[in-house]
Amino acid sequence: MTAYTATVTVRLKRGVLDPEAETTKGALERLGFELEDLRSADRFEIDLEADSADGARDRAGEMAERLLANPTIHDYDVEVDER
C-alpha cells in the first residue's frame, strides 16, 4: 500500500445560485477589481492508503459521490498526489 493525498474540490454547477460568490464578487468590484464571474468552492484533503493512484482516486471519488458533493447541484474534481 502507498500513502496518497486526494484533494476533492466541490463547487456548485453553473447556473446554480451561489450567494457566497455573489457577495464576494460585489465586494471585490467595490474595491476596484474587474472580474467577469466568481464561484466559491470547498476543498477537502484526504490522506489515505491505496494500491495505486487510480485506486486512491476511485475511493476519493466514491467519497465525493456519497457525501462530499450532491451530484444534483455540485461538480467535483479529484486530484491525487503520492505522499
VOZAZA-992688 format. One line per 2 residues: number of its first residue (from 1); their letters; for each residue z, x, y of C-alpha. Coordinates in steps of 0.25 Angstrom, whole numbers, always signed. Layout:
// VOZAZA-992688
NUM> A> Z:X:Y ~ ... $
END
This chain:
// VOZAZA-992688
1> MT> +0:+0:+0 ~ -3:+5:+14 $
3> AY> +4:+1:+27 ~ -4:-7:+37 $
5> TA> -2:-13:+51 ~ -10:-26:+52 $
7> TV> -12:-31:+66 ~ -15:-46:+67 $
9> TV> -20:-51:+81 ~ -19:-66:+83 $
11> RL> -26:-73:+94 ~ -30:-87:+98 $
13> KR> -44:-91:+95 ~ -54:-92:+107 $
15> GV> -53:-106:+113 ~ -38:-108:+109 $
17> LD> -29:-109:+121 ~ -21:-96:+124 $
19> PE> -11:-99:+135 ~ -5:-86:+134 $
21> AE> -18:-79:+136 ~ -22:-89:+147 $
23> TT> -9:-86:+155 ~ -10:-71:+153 $
25> KG> -25:-71:+157 ~ -21:-79:+170 $
27> AL> -10:-69:+173 ~ -20:-57:+171 $
29> ER> -30:-64:+180 ~ -20:-66:+191 $
31> LG> -17:-51:+190 ~ -31:-48:+193 $
33> FE> -37:-45:+179 ~ -50:-52:+176 $
35> LE> -52:-56:+161 ~ -61:-66:+154 $
37> DL> -51:-70:+143 ~ -38:-66:+137 $
39> RS> -32:-70:+124 ~ -18:-68:+118 $
41> AD> -15:-63:+104 ~ -4:-60:+95 $
43> RF> -3:-47:+87 ~ +4:-45:+74 $
45> EI> +6:-31:+68 ~ +9:-32:+53 $
47> DL> +14:-20:+45 ~ +10:-22:+30 $
49> EA> +6:-14:+18 ~ -7:-17:+10 $
51> DS> -16:-10:+0 ~ -27:-9:+11 $
53> AD> -30:-12:+26 ~ -38:-24:+21 $
55> GA> -26:-29:+13 ~ -17:-28:+25 $
57> RD> -28:-35:+34 ~ -29:-46:+24 $
59> RA> -13:-48:+24 ~ -12:-48:+39 $
61> GE> -24:-58:+39 ~ -17:-67:+30 $
63> MA> -4:-66:+39 ~ -12:-70:+51 $
65> ER> -19:-82:+44 ~ -5:-87:+38 $
67> LL> +4:-85:+50 ~ +0:-76:+62 $
69> AN> -12:-84:+66 ~ -16:-98:+66 $
71> PT> -31:-98:+62 ~ -34:-111:+69 $
73> IH> -31:-104:+83 ~ -30:-89:+80 $
75> DY> -39:-78:+77 ~ -33:-65:+72 $
77> DV> -37:-51:+69 ~ -31:-41:+59 $
79> EV> -31:-26:+61 ~ -25:-17:+50 $
81> DE> -20:-2:+52 ~ -14:+7:+42 $
83> R> +0:+11:+46 $
END
